[in-house]
Amino acid sequence: GAVGPGCNLPLRSGKGWLYEGGIREAAIIRVPGKGQGIVCNTPIVSTDFYPTMLDLAGLALQPDLHADGCSLVSLLDKESKEQTVRSLYWHYPHYHGSGWTPGGAIRKGNWKLIEFWEYDDVELYDLSKDVGEQNDLSKQHPKKVKELQLDLANWRNGIGAVMPTRAEE
């Protein structure tokens, strides 16, 4: 089909979706005196910015206020092709006008699991081999699916995430 203005190829889909085209973007961080021209491939999330700013200012971290975030200061001074194995989570408990249904996702290392709650279905991808999320590996790796689903559920429970409910008819 035709490629629209929100095209993020080779990533799949765009804004409002839990595929990489909707959640992956480059980040540029400038801190005087730190890591000029450094390229780091460690995935981060926007909740990392607050603890990073606190750390740079020499202030105490506030884990109650940034439970999902961690300081990025240690990444600012060294070139790194390595990825820190850390779970990143997304919670999207509503519908999106372009066809997305409520769901959640977890990325741990190169593995990414997406849950589609309306259909009680999952998709699993190895982003190191399939950044475009074209080859669903959920049937080939049922243990990895269970591991990531449990991790995602534990995270949701730990933060008190609100799950969607069906409206009464």
ZIGIWO-V786315 format. One line per field, one symbol per residue. ss: DSSP state (2 for helix, 1 for strand, 0 for the rest). psi: psi as a letter, one per 20 degrees, with the letter a starting at -180 (. if undefined). burial: b if it has 16 or more other ideal C-beta (glycine too) atoms within 10 Angstrom, else e. Layout:
ss: ???
psi: ???
burial: ???
This chain:
ss: 0000000000000000000222200000000000000001000000022222222200000000000000002220000100000011111100000000001111110011111100001111110000000000000002222222222222222220000000000
psi: rqpaijpkqjqpabpjqjrhiiipqqppppopjplpjpppjpprrhiigghgggghikqqqmhhilhiqqpjhiiijpppiqppoppqqpomkrqphkiqrqarqppocipppppnhhilqqqpqnihimhjlinpjhhhmhghggghggggghggghikppqqqpqp.
burial: eeeeeeebeebbbeebbbbbbbbeeeeebeeeeebeeeebeebbbeebbebbebbeeeeeeeeeebebbbbbbebbeeeeeeeeeeebbbbbeeeeeeebebbbbbbbeebbbbbeeeeeebbbbbbeebbbbeeebbeeeeebbeebbeebeebbeeeeeeeeeeeee
